[in-house]
Amino acid sequence: MDYVLGGALGSLLSFVFAIPAIFLETKKHSASHDAPMVVELHRVFGRTLKHREAFLIGLLIHVITGFLFGFVYVLFVKHEWLFITHEPYTPFSLFFYTISSWLFIGMILYPALGMGFFARKEGSHVWLETIVSQLILGLCFWFSVQFYQPSFFV
């Protein structure tokens, strides 16, 4: 059950961070505007996407990576795989986990989607957007765990 809670917290936080992007997407007048915090995919598996499709797939990937962020962190905690800190739910362990998560996304997930390493094909600053969103996600995940502190997070 704690895996689901970790994943739910991650996806909820990711969705909350995407609200400004969703708002801008619904209110914008130009198709060239880039939404903050959500990477818009212009091509997936060789198929060129329309602007709205690119935004929705980017939002879906954003929420899924948020879910996986929380789920995998709890997995690491439960199996005692925090080999650097050995202290679960501390800011230091979440920082290392966040950097590892960013590296995984940039070096494995984005290339698998055809976006190149750190999504360089989608823009020159996507790597920065990704690390900022991951760091905010890690910080808010830590705050939410501290706030709720359910028994299975101890």
Secondary structure, DSSP 8 states (H G I E B T S, - for coil): -HHHHHHHHHHHHHHHHHHHHHHHHHH-S-TT---TTS---SEETTEE--HHHHHHHHHHHHHHHHHHHHHHHHHHHHTT--TTT--TT-HHHHHHHHHHHHHHIIIIIHHHTTS-GGGTTT-TTHHHHHHHHHHHHHHHHHHHHHHH--GGG-
